[in-house]
């Protein structure tokens, strides 16, 4: 079984991501995002989900809150949403497609 937290941390460390709702909305409209990761308590989740689906961008719903997602990503702050533009060699896109 794949360790989701490990894959997320690797993606943030080695890949190219945008953190925060404003930046995520921007890369969704630019269609440069390949995947959106949402914490379960993201205040803009329904809006971001609709935008992503309209542009046919995958959305991965993280099973914990933004504090846990921030910690998983190796950040010292809460992360409610981030967009993946380049996976940095991790298999996060395959993981998201399986869900």
C-alpha positions in Angstrom: 0.0 0.0 0.0 1.2 3.5 -0.8 2.0 5.9 2.0 0.0 9.0 1.0 1.8 11.3 3.4 5.2 10.3 2.1 4.1 10.9 -1.5 2.7 14.3 -0.7 5.9 15.3 1.2 8.0 14.2 -1.7 5.9 16.1 -4.2 6.1 19.3 -2.2 9.8 18.9 -1.7 10.9 17.9 -5.2 8.1 19.0 -7.5 6.5 22.4 -8.3 3.5 23.3 -6.2 1.4 26.4 -5.4 0.1 26.7 -1.9 -3.0 28.8 -0.9 -6.4 29.3 -2.4 -5.6 32.5 -4.3 -2.6 30.9 -6.1 -4.5 27.6 -6.6 -7.4 29.4 -8.3 -4.9 31.2 -10.5 -3.2 28.0 -11.7 -6.5 26.3 -12.3 -7.7 29.1 -14.6 -4.3 29.1 -16.3 -4.7 25.3 -16.7 -1.1 24.7 -15.5 -2.2 22.6 -12.5 -2.3 18.8 -12.9 -3.7 18.0 -9.5 -5.4 19.9 -6.6 -5.0 18.6 -3.0 -7.7 19.7 -0.6 -7.7 19.4 3.2 -11.0 18.3 4.6 -11.5 21.7 6.3 -10.6 23.9 3.4 -13.0 26.9 3.5 -13.0 27.2 -0.3 -13.2 23.5 -1.1 -16.5 23.6 -3.0 -15.5 26.6 -5.1 -12.1 25.1 -5.9 -13.6 21.7 -6.6 -16.0 23.2 -9.1 -13.3 25.3 -10.9 -11.0 22.2 -11.1 -13.8 20.0 -12.5 -14.7 22.6 -15.1 -11.1 22.5 -16.3 -10.8 18.7 -16.0 -8.1 18.9 -13.3 -7.9 16.0 -10.8 -8.8 16.8 -7.2 -7.5 14.7 -4.3 -9.3 15.1 -1.0 -6.9 14.7 1.9 -8.4 12.8 4.8 -7.3 15.2 7.5 -7.3 18.9 8.4 -5.1 21.7 7.2 -2.8 21.6 10.2 -2.0 17.9 9.4 -1.6 18.6 5.7 0.8 21.4 6.5 2.8 19.1 8.7 2.8 16.4 6.1 4.1 18.8 3.5 6.9 19.8 5.8 5.6 23.3 6.4 5.3 25.1 9.7 1.9 26.5 8.9 -1.5 25.1 8.0 -2.1 24.2 4.3 -5.7 23.9 3.3 -5.1 23.5 -0.4 -2.2 23.2 -2.9 -1.9 22.6 -6.6 0.7 20.4 -8.2 2.2 21.6 -11.5 5.1 19.2 -11.6 5.1 16.0 -9.5 8.9 15.9 -9.2 9.1 12.2 -9.9 6.6 11.2 -7.3 3.7 9.0 -8.2 1.0 11.4 -6.9 -0.9 11.6 -10.2 -1.3 7.8 -10.3 -2.4 7.8 -6.7 -5.0 10.5 -7.3 -6.3 8.6 -10.4 -6.8 5.5 -8.4 -9.2 7.2 -5.9 
